[in-house]
Structures are given as C-alpha cells and as structure tokens.
C-alpha cells in the first residue's frame, strides 16, 4: 500500500464514516418506504469492509471478514468509481462537494489497495 500521511489516513477514515452514516440513513428511509434495498445493503457492506481494512492497516484493528467477502466488497467499491468520478468532474472547482468527492475517491482507492494486499 502506498505511503499515506496521518492526515490523509484520518480524512480517509472520516470519508468512509460519513458515507456509511449517509448510507445507513438512506437504508432506514428506503426500508420505511418499502423500497428495494438490496443494492444499498450490498454497498453498505462493502463500505463496512473497506473501513475495516483501512483500520487494520493503519491502526492494527482486527476484523471478522473472510477473503471472499473482501473480494466481493472490492468489486462493489470498484464499481462506484465511474459515478464518483463523473460527479467529481461535474462539480464546481473549489466547492465543498468537490473536496468531499476528492476525499471519498482517495479513501475508496486506498481501501481497494488494502483489499488487494489482503487478498494476495
């Protein structure tokens, strides 16, 4: 995994925590409206795993995830890059949204790297 500053580590963890919180809230709302939540649940699981892998690498925290769960989470996170990058390209330069997306993309890339290292 690439060398990452402590500040970048903290930003990445916060980006995952924020995305998880937003996804959990969306899941509650979708469940109340009886909408299909399968995709969101799959993404949320991938976010949990991504965060756990980063915390393992940087903070030596353990996690309960099996290699197959990590491999599936990796594919889910990889599948999010095109839409994140599209939103990033469309966001206004210097805007808070652009900064948030930049941090989120970096955090997801670092998590994918951690997953790659774990799977190999």
DSSP file (Angstrom, degrees, kcal/mol; ACC not computed):
  #  RESIDUE AA STRUCTURE BP1 BP2  ACC     N-H-->O    O-->H-N    N-H-->O    O-->H-N    TCO  KAPPA ALPHA  PHI   PSI    X-CA   Y-CA   Z-CA
    1    1 A X              0   0    0      0, 0.0     3,-0.1     0, 0.0   109,-0.1   0.000 360.0 360.0 360.0 143.8    0.0    0.0    0.0
    2    2 A X        -     0   0    0      1,-0.1     2,-0.4   108,-0.0   111,-0.0  -0.188 360.0 -93.5 -63.3 156.9    1.2    3.5   -0.8
    3    3 A X        -     0   0    0      1,-0.0     2,-0.4     0, 0.0    -1,-0.1  -0.602  49.1-171.9 -74.7 124.9    2.7    5.7    1.9
    4    4 A X        -     0   0    0     -2,-0.4     5,-0.0    -3,-0.1    -1,-0.0  -0.965  20.4-121.3-125.9 134.2   -0.1    7.8    3.4
    5    5 A X     >  -     0   0    0     -2,-0.4     4,-2.2     1,-0.1     5,-0.1  -0.246  28.3-111.6 -68.2 161.3    0.3   10.7    5.8
    6    6 A X  H  > S+     0   0    0      1,-0.2     4,-2.4     2,-0.2     5,-0.2   0.888 120.0  54.0 -59.7 -39.4   -1.5   10.6    9.2
    7    7 A X  H  > S+     0   0    0      1,-0.2     4,-2.5     2,-0.2    -1,-0.2   0.916 108.5  48.1 -62.8 -43.5   -3.8   13.4    8.0
    8    8 A X  H  > S+     0   0    0      2,-0.2     4,-2.3     1,-0.2    -1,-0.2   0.868 110.0  53.3 -65.1 -35.9   -4.7   11.5    4.8
    9    9 A X  H  X S+     0   0    0     -4,-2.2     4,-2.4     2,-0.2    -2,-0.2   0.942 110.5  46.3 -62.3 -46.7   -5.5    8.5    6.9
   10   10 A X  H  X S+     0   0    0     -4,-2.4     4,-2.5     1,-0.2    -2,-0.2   0.906 112.8  49.7 -63.3 -42.4   -7.8   10.5    9.2
   11   11 A X  H  X S+     0   0    0     -4,-2.5     4,-2.4     2,-0.2    -1,-0.2   0.891 111.3  50.0 -63.3 -39.1   -9.5   12.1    6.2
   12   12 A X  H  X S+     0   0    0     -4,-2.3     4,-2.2     2,-0.2    -2,-0.2   0.917 111.1  47.5 -67.0 -43.3  -10.0    8.7    4.6
   13   13 A X  H  X S+     0   0    0     -4,-2.4     4,-2.7     1,-0.2    -2,-0.2   0.923 113.4  48.8 -63.2 -43.5  -11.5    7.1    7.7
   14   14 A X  H  X S+     0   0    0     -4,-2.5     4,-2.7     2,-0.2     5,-0.2   0.885 108.4  54.3 -63.2 -38.4  -13.8   10.2    8.1
   15   15 A X  H  X S+     0   0    0     -4,-2.4     4,-2.2     2,-0.2    -1,-0.2   0.920 111.3  45.0 -62.2 -43.2  -14.8    9.8    4.4
   16   16 A X  H  X S+     0   0    0     -4,-2.2     4,-2.8     2,-0.2    -2,-0.2   0.937 113.1  50.1 -65.0 -45.8  -15.8    6.2    5.0
   17   17 A X  H  X S+     0   0    0     -4,-2.7     4,-2.5     1,-0.2    -2,-0.2   0.901 112.1  48.1 -60.2 -41.5  -17.6    7.0    8.2
   18   18 A X  H  X S+     0   0    0     -4,-2.7     4,-2.4     2,-0.2    -1,-0.2   0.917 112.6  47.7 -64.7 -44.4  -19.5    9.8    6.6
   19   19 A X  H  X S+     0   0    0     -4,-2.2     4,-2.3    -5,-0.2    -2,-0.2   0.894 112.4  50.0 -65.1 -39.6  -20.5    7.6    3.6
   20   20 A X  H  X S+     0   0    0     -4,-2.8     4,-2.9     2,-0.2     5,-0.2   0.936 110.4  49.9 -63.3 -46.5  -21.6    4.8    5.9
   21   21 A X  H  X S+     0   0    0     -4,-2.5     4,-2.2     1,-0.2    -2,-0.2   0.925 112.7  46.6 -58.9 -45.9  -23.7    7.2    8.0
   22   22 A X  H  X S+     0   0    0     -4,-2.4     4,-2.3     1,-0.2    -1,-0.2   0.891 113.7  48.8 -64.0 -39.5  -25.4    8.6    4.9
   23   23 A X  H  X S+     0   0    0     -4,-2.3     4,-2.4     2,-0.2    -2,-0.2   0.888 109.5  51.7 -68.9 -39.1  -26.0    5.1    3.6
   24   24 A X  H  X S+     0   0    0     -4,-2.9     4,-2.0     2,-0.2    -2,-0.2   0.912 111.3  47.9 -63.6 -41.6  -27.4    3.9    6.9
   25   25 A X  H  X S+     0   0    0     -4,-2.2     4,-2.3    -5,-0.2    -2,-0.2   0.909 111.8  49.8 -64.0 -42.2  -29.9    6.8    6.9
   26   26 A X  H  X S+     0   0    0     -4,-2.3     4,-2.9     1,-0.2     5,-0.2   0.889 108.7  53.5 -63.2 -38.6  -30.8    6.1    3.3
   27   27 A X  H  X S+     0   0    0     -4,-2.4     4,-2.5     2,-0.2    -2,-0.2   0.910 108.2  49.4 -63.3 -42.6  -31.4    2.5    4.2
   28   28 A X  H  X S+     0   0    0     -4,-2.0     4,-2.3     2,-0.2    -2,-0.2   0.941 113.7  46.3 -60.6 -47.5  -33.8    3.4    7.0
   29   29 A X  H  X S+     0   0    0     -4,-2.3     4,-1.7     1,-0.2    -2,-0.2   0.911 113.9  47.4 -63.0 -43.4  -35.7    5.7    4.7
   30   30 A X  H  <>S+     0   0    0     -4,-2.9     5,-2.9     1,-0.2     4,-0.2   0.885 111.4  51.1 -67.0 -37.6  -35.9    3.2    1.9
   31   31 A X  H ><5S+     0   0    0     -4,-2.5     3,-1.2    -5,-0.2    -2,-0.2   0.914 108.4  51.5 -65.4 -42.4  -37.0    0.5    4.3
   32   32 A X  H 3<5S+     0   0    0     -4,-2.3    -1,-0.2     1,-0.3    -2,-0.2   0.855 112.2  46.4 -62.4 -34.2  -39.8    2.7    5.7
   33   33 A X  T 3<5S-     0   0    0     -4,-1.7    -1,-0.3    -5,-0.2    -2,-0.2   0.428 113.6-122.4 -87.0   1.0  -41.0    3.3    2.2
   34   34 A X  T < 5 +     0   0    0     -3,-1.2    -3,-0.2    -4,-0.2     2,-0.2   0.817  57.3 155.4  60.7  33.9  -40.7   -0.4    1.4
   35   35 A X      < -     0   0    0     -5,-2.9     2,-0.4    -6,-0.1    -1,-0.2  -0.480  56.3 -86.7 -83.1 161.1  -38.3    0.2   -1.5
   36   36 A X        +     0   0    0     -2,-0.2     4,-0.2     1,-0.1    -1,-0.1  -0.555  45.0 178.5 -69.4 124.8  -35.9   -2.4   -2.7
   37   37 A X     >  +     0   0    0     -2,-0.4     4,-2.8     1,-0.1     5,-0.2   0.288  46.1 107.6-112.4   8.0  -32.8   -2.1   -0.5
   38   38 A X  H  > S+     0   0    0      1,-0.2     4,-2.1     2,-0.2     5,-0.2   0.918  83.1  43.9 -56.8 -49.9  -30.6   -4.9   -2.0
   39   39 A X  H  > S+     0   0    0      1,-0.2     4,-2.4     2,-0.2    -1,-0.2   0.919 114.8  49.0 -63.4 -44.6  -28.1   -2.7   -3.8
   40   40 A X  H  > S+     0   0    0      1,-0.2     4,-2.7     2,-0.2    -1,-0.2   0.896 110.2  51.4 -64.1 -40.2  -27.8   -0.3   -0.9
   41   41 A X  H  X S+     0   0    0     -4,-2.8     4,-2.3     2,-0.2    -1,-0.2   0.898 110.0  49.9 -63.0 -39.8  -27.2   -3.2    1.6
   42   42 A X  H  X S+     0   0    0     -4,-2.1     4,-1.9    -5,-0.2    -2,-0.2   0.911 113.1  46.0 -64.6 -43.3  -24.5   -4.6   -0.7
   43   43 A X  H  X S+     0   0    0     -4,-2.4     4,-2.2     2,-0.2    -2,-0.2   0.901 111.0  52.7 -66.1 -41.1  -22.8   -1.2   -0.9
   44   44 A X  H  X S+     0   0    0     -4,-2.7     4,-2.4     1,-0.2    -2,-0.2   0.904 108.2  50.4 -62.7 -42.0  -23.1   -0.6    2.8
   45   45 A X  H  X S+     0   0    0     -4,-2.3     4,-2.2     1,-0.2    -1,-0.2   0.902 109.5  51.4 -61.7 -40.8  -21.5   -4.0    3.5
   46   46 A X  H  X S+     0   0    0     -4,-1.9     4,-2.7     1,-0.2    -2,-0.2   0.877 109.2  51.0 -63.7 -37.6  -18.6   -3.0    1.1
   47   47 A X  H  X S+     0   0    0     -4,-2.2     4,-2.5     2,-0.2     5,-0.2   0.918 108.8  50.5 -66.3 -43.3  -18.2    0.3    3.0
   48   48 A X  H  X S+     0   0    0     -4,-2.4     4,-2.3     1,-0.2    -2,-0.2   0.924 113.8  45.5 -58.4 -44.9  -18.0   -1.5    6.3
   49   49 A X  H  X S+     0   0    0     -4,-2.2     4,-2.4     2,-0.2    -2,-0.2   0.909 111.2  52.0 -68.0 -42.7  -15.4   -3.9    4.9
   50   50 A X  H  X S+     0   0    0     -4,-2.7     4,-2.0     1,-0.2    -2,-0.2   0.926 112.1  46.1 -59.2 -45.7  -13.4   -1.0    3.3
   51   51 A X  H  X S+     0   0    0     -4,-2.5     4,-2.5     1,-0.2    -1,-0.2   0.919 111.2  52.6 -62.9 -43.9  -13.3    0.9    6.5
   52   52 A X  H  X S+     0   0    0     -4,-2.3     4,-1.8    -5,-0.2    -2,-0.2   0.887 108.9  49.9 -60.8 -40.0  -12.3   -2.2    8.5
   53   53 A X  H  X S+     0   0    0     -4,-2.4     4,-2.4     2,-0.2    -1,-0.2   0.903 110.7  48.8 -68.4 -40.2   -9.4   -2.9    6.1
   54   54 A X  H  X S+     0   0    0     -4,-2.0     4,-2.8     1,-0.2     5,-0.4   0.921 111.9  49.2 -63.8 -42.2   -8.1    0.6    6.4
   55   55 A X  H  X S+     0   0    0     -4,-2.5     4,-2.0     1,-0.2     6,-1.6   0.824 110.1  52.4 -67.2 -30.0   -8.3    0.5   10.2
   56   56 A X  H  X S+     0   0    0     -4,-1.8     4,-1.1     4,-0.3    -2,-0.2   0.941 113.9  42.1 -67.3 -47.2   -6.5   -2.9   10.1
   57   57 A X  H  < S+     0   0    0     -4,-2.4    -2,-0.2     1,-0.2    -3,-0.2   0.926 128.3  28.2 -65.9 -45.7   -3.6   -1.5    8.0
   58   58 A X  H  < S+     0   0    0     -4,-2.8    -3,-0.2    -5,-0.2    -2,-0.2   0.805 135.6  24.2 -91.0 -31.0   -3.3    1.8    9.8
   59   59 A X  H  < S-     0   0    0     -4,-2.0    -3,-0.2    -5,-0.4    -2,-0.2   0.286  95.8-121.3-121.0   8.6   -4.5    1.1   13.4
   60   60 A X     <  +     0   0    0     -4,-1.1     2,-0.3     1,-0.2    -4,-0.3   0.797  55.8 158.0  53.9  33.9   -3.9   -2.7   13.7
   61   61 A X        -     0   0    0     -6,-1.6    -1,-0.2    -9,-0.1     2,-0.1  -0.648  37.3-126.5 -84.8 144.6   -7.6   -3.3   14.4
   62   62 A X        -     0   0    0     -2,-0.3     2,-0.3    -7,-0.0    -1,-0.1  -0.421  22.8-163.3 -85.0 165.7   -8.9   -6.8   13.7
   63   63 A X        -     0   0    0     -2,-0.1   -14,-0.0     2,-0.1   -10,-0.0  -0.977  23.8-133.9-146.6 157.8  -11.9   -7.5   11.5
   64   64 A X        +     0   0    0     -2,-0.3     2,-0.2     2,-0.0    -2,-0.0   0.292  61.3 125.6 -95.0  10.8  -14.2  -10.6   11.0
   65   65 A X        -     0   0    0    -16,-0.1     2,-0.1     1,-0.1    -2,-0.1  -0.494  50.5-139.7 -86.5 139.7  -14.2  -10.6    7.2
   66   66 A X     >  -     0   0    0     -2,-0.2     4,-2.1     1,-0.1     3,-0.3  -0.461  29.4-106.2 -86.5 161.9  -13.3  -13.6    5.1
   67   67 A X  H  > S+     0   0    0      1,-0.2     4,-2.5     2,-0.2     5,-0.2   0.868 120.2  53.1 -57.9 -39.5  -11.3  -13.3    1.9
   68   68 A X  H  > S+     0   0    0      2,-0.2     4,-2.0     1,-0.2    -1,-0.2   0.871 108.2  50.6 -67.2 -35.3  -14.4  -13.9   -0.3
   69   69 A X  H  > S+     0   0    0     -3,-0.3     4,-2.5     2,-0.2    -1,-0.2   0.902 111.9  48.1 -65.3 -40.6  -16.3  -11.1    1.5
   70   70 A X  H  X S+     0   0    0     -4,-2.1     4,-2.4     2,-0.2    -2,-0.2   0.900 109.9  51.6 -67.3 -41.3  -13.4   -8.8    0.9
   71   71 A X  H  X S+     0   0    0     -4,-2.5     4,-1.7     2,-0.2    -1,-0.2   0.904 112.1  46.5 -62.8 -41.3  -13.1   -9.7   -2.8
   72   72 A X  H  X S+     0   0    0     -4,-2.0     4,-2.0     2,-0.2    -2,-0.2   0.919 111.7  51.0 -67.1 -42.8  -16.8   -9.0   -3.3
   73   73 A X  H  X S+     0   0    0     -4,-2.5     4,-2.8     1,-0.2     5,-0.2   0.879 106.3  56.4 -60.9 -38.0  -16.5   -5.7   -1.4
   74   74 A X  H  X S+     0   0    0     -4,-2.4     4,-2.7     1,-0.2    -1,-0.2   0.922 107.0  48.4 -59.6 -45.2  -13.6   -4.8   -3.6
   75   75 A X  H  X S+     0   0    0     -4,-1.7     4,-1.9     2,-0.2    -1,-0.2   0.894 111.1  50.6 -63.4 -39.8  -15.7   -5.3   -6.8
   76   76 A X  H  X S+     0   0    0     -4,-2.0     4,-0.7     2,-0.2    -2,-0.2   0.942 112.5  45.8 -64.0 -47.3  -18.6   -3.2   -5.3
   77   77 A X  H >X S+     0   0    0     -4,-2.8     3,-1.3     1,-0.2     4,-0.7   0.917 111.1  52.7 -62.9 -42.2  -16.2   -0.3   -4.4
   78   78 A X  H >< S+     0   0    0     -4,-2.7     3,-0.9     1,-0.3     4,-0.5   0.870 104.3  57.8 -59.6 -36.2  -14.5   -0.5   -7.9
   79   79 A X  H 3< S+     0   0    0     -4,-1.9     4,-0.4     1,-0.2    -1,-0.3   0.675 100.0  58.6 -68.7 -16.9  -18.0   -0.3   -9.4
   80   80 A X  H <X S+     0   0    0     -3,-1.3     4,-2.3    -4,-0.7    -1,-0.2   0.695  84.7  81.5 -84.6 -19.6  -18.6    3.0   -7.6
   81   81 A X  H <X S+     0   0    0     -3,-0.9     4,-3.1    -4,-0.7     5,-0.3   0.894  85.6  54.6 -57.6 -45.8  -15.6    4.8   -9.2
   82   82 A X  H  > S+     0   0    0     -4,-0.5     4,-2.0     1,-0.2    -1,-0.2   0.921 113.3  41.6 -57.8 -43.3  -17.2    5.7  -12.5
   83   83 A X  H  > S+     0   0    0     -4,-0.4     4,-2.4    -3,-0.2    -1,-0.2   0.890 115.8  50.0 -72.3 -36.6  -20.2    7.5  -10.9
   84   84 A X  H  X S+     0   0    0     -4,-2.3     4,-2.4     2,-0.2    -2,-0.2   0.930 113.0  46.4 -63.8 -44.2  -18.0    9.2   -8.3
   85   85 A X  H  X S+     0   0    0     -4,-3.1     4,-2.5    -5,-0.2    -2,-0.2   0.866 111.2  52.4 -67.0 -35.4  -15.5   10.4  -10.9
   86   86 A X  H  X S+     0   0    0     -4,-2.0     4,-1.6    -5,-0.3    -1,-0.2   0.926 111.4  46.1 -64.1 -45.3  -18.4   11.6  -13.1
   87   87 A X  H  X S+     0   0    0     -4,-2.4     4,-1.2     1,-0.2    -2,-0.2   0.898 112.1  52.6 -63.3 -39.5  -19.9   13.6  -10.2
   88   88 A X  H >< S+     0   0    0     -4,-2.4     3,-0.5     1,-0.2    -2,-0.2   0.928 108.0  50.0 -61.4 -46.6  -16.4   15.0   -9.4
   89   89 A X  H 3< S+     0   0    0     -4,-2.5    -1,-0.2     1,-0.2    -2,-0.2   0.830 113.5  46.6 -61.9 -32.6  -15.9   16.2  -13.0
   90   90 A X  H 3< S+     0   0    0     -4,-1.6    -1,-0.2    -5,-0.1    -2,-0.2   0.655  92.4  98.9 -85.5 -16.3  -19.3   17.9  -12.9
   91   91 A X  S << S-     0   0    0     -4,-1.2     2,-0.2    -3,-0.5     3,-0.1  -0.394  84.3 -97.5 -77.8 152.7  -18.8   19.6   -9.5
   92   92 A X    >   -     0   0    0      1,-0.1     3,-2.1    -2,-0.1     6,-0.4  -0.427  43.1-101.4 -72.7 135.9  -17.7   23.2   -9.3
   93   93 A X  T 3  S+     0   0    0      1,-0.3    -1,-0.1    -2,-0.2     3,-0.1  -0.307 106.2  12.1 -57.2 132.0  -14.0   23.9   -8.7
   94   94 A X  T 3  S+     0   0    0      1,-0.3    -1,-0.3    -3,-0.1     2,-0.1   0.443  95.1 136.5  80.9   0.0  -13.2   24.8   -5.1
   95   95 A X    <>  -     0   0    0     -3,-2.1     4,-1.9     1,-0.1    -1,-0.3  -0.427  66.6-119.8 -79.4 155.3  -16.7   23.7   -3.9
   96   96 A X  H  > S+     0   0    0      1,-0.2     4,-2.7     2,-0.2     5,-0.2   0.862 114.8  57.6 -59.1 -35.4  -17.2   21.7   -0.7
   97   97 A X  H  > S+     0   0    0      1,-0.2     4,-2.6     2,-0.2    -1,-0.2   0.913 105.2  49.4 -62.5 -42.4  -18.8   18.9   -2.8
   98   98 A X  H  > S+     0   0    0     -6,-0.4     4,-2.4     2,-0.2    -1,-0.2   0.913 111.9  48.6 -64.3 -42.2  -15.7   18.6   -5.0
   99   99 A X  H  X S+     0   0    0     -4,-1.9     4,-2.3     2,-0.2    -2,-0.2   0.919 111.8  49.6 -62.6 -44.6  -13.5   18.4   -1.9
  100  100 A X  H  X S+     0   0    0     -4,-2.7     4,-2.5     1,-0.2    -2,-0.2   0.923 112.7  46.8 -61.0 -45.5  -15.7   15.7   -0.4
  101  101 A X  H  X S+     0   0    0     -4,-2.6     4,-2.8     2,-0.2     5,-0.2   0.885 109.7  54.1 -65.4 -38.3  -15.7   13.7   -3.6
  102  102 A X  H  X S+     0   0    0     -4,-2.4     4,-2.2    -5,-0.2    -1,-0.2   0.933 112.2  43.8 -60.1 -46.4  -11.9   14.0   -3.9
  103  103 A X  H  X S+     0   0    0     -4,-2.3     4,-2.6     2,-0.2    -2,-0.2   0.890 113.6  51.0 -65.9 -40.0  -11.5   12.6   -0.3
  104  104 A X  H  X S+     0   0    0     -4,-2.5     4,-2.6     2,-0.2    -2,-0.2   0.924 110.3  48.5 -65.0 -44.5  -14.1    9.9   -0.9
  105  105 A X  H  X S+     0   0    0     -4,-2.8     4,-2.4     2,-0.2    -2,-0.2   0.927 113.3  47.9 -61.4 -45.0  -12.4    8.7   -4.1
  106  106 A X  H  X S+     0   0    0     -4,-2.2     4,-2.5    -5,-0.2    -2,-0.2   0.925 111.8  50.0 -61.9 -44.4   -9.0    8.7   -2.4
  107  107 A X  H  X S+     0   0    0     -4,-2.6     4,-2.2     1,-0.2    -2,-0.2   0.913 111.6  48.0 -61.1 -43.5  -10.4    6.8    0.5
  108  108 A X  H  X S+     0   0    0     -4,-2.6     4,-2.4     2,-0.2    -1,-0.2   0.899 111.0  51.2 -65.9 -39.9  -12.0    4.2   -1.7
  109  109 A X  H  X S+     0   0    0     -4,-2.4     4,-2.2     1,-0.2    -2,-0.2   0.914 110.7  48.5 -62.4 -42.5   -8.8    3.8   -3.7
  110  110 A X  H  X S+     0   0    0     -4,-2.5     4,-2.4     2,-0.2    -2,-0.2   0.889 110.6  51.1 -65.1 -38.5   -6.8    3.2   -0.6
  111  111 A X  H  X S+     0   0    0     -4,-2.2     4,-2.5     2,-0.2    -2,-0.2   0.906 108.7  51.1 -65.1 -40.8   -9.3    0.7    0.6
  112  112 A X  H  X S+     0   0    0     -4,-2.4     4,-2.7     2,-0.2    -2,-0.2   0.905 109.7  50.8 -62.9 -40.5   -9.1   -1.2   -2.7
  113  113 A X  H  X S+     0   0    0     -4,-2.2     4,-2.5     2,-0.2    -2,-0.2   0.921 110.3  49.1 -61.4 -43.4   -5.3   -1.2   -2.3
  114  114 A X  H  X S+     0   0    0     -4,-2.4     4,-2.0     1,-0.2    -2,-0.2   0.891 111.8  49.4 -63.2 -38.8   -5.7   -2.6    1.2
  115  115 A X  H  X S+     0   0    0     -4,-2.5     4,-2.7     2,-0.2    -2,-0.2   0.911 109.2  51.7 -65.2 -43.0   -8.1   -5.2   -0.1
  116  116 A X  H  X S+     0   0    0     -4,-2.7     4,-1.9     1,-0.2    -2,-0.2   0.921 110.7  48.4 -58.5 -44.9   -5.6   -6.1   -2.9
  117  117 A X  H  < S+     0   0    0     -4,-2.5    -1,-0.2     1,-0.2    -2,-0.2   0.874 113.2  48.2 -63.7 -37.6   -2.8   -6.6   -0.4
  118  118 A X  H  < S+     0   0    0     -4,-2.0    -2,-0.2     1,-0.2    -1,-0.2   0.896 112.0  47.8 -70.4 -40.9   -5.1   -8.7    1.9
  119  119 A X  H  <        0   0    0     -4,-2.7    -2,-0.2     1,-0.2    -1,-0.2   0.833 360.0 360.0 -72.2 -32.6   -6.3  -11.0   -1.0
  120  120 A X     <        0   0    0     -4,-1.9    -1,-0.2    -5,-0.2    -2,-0.2   0.487 360.0 360.0 -73.3 360.0   -2.8  -11.6   -2.4
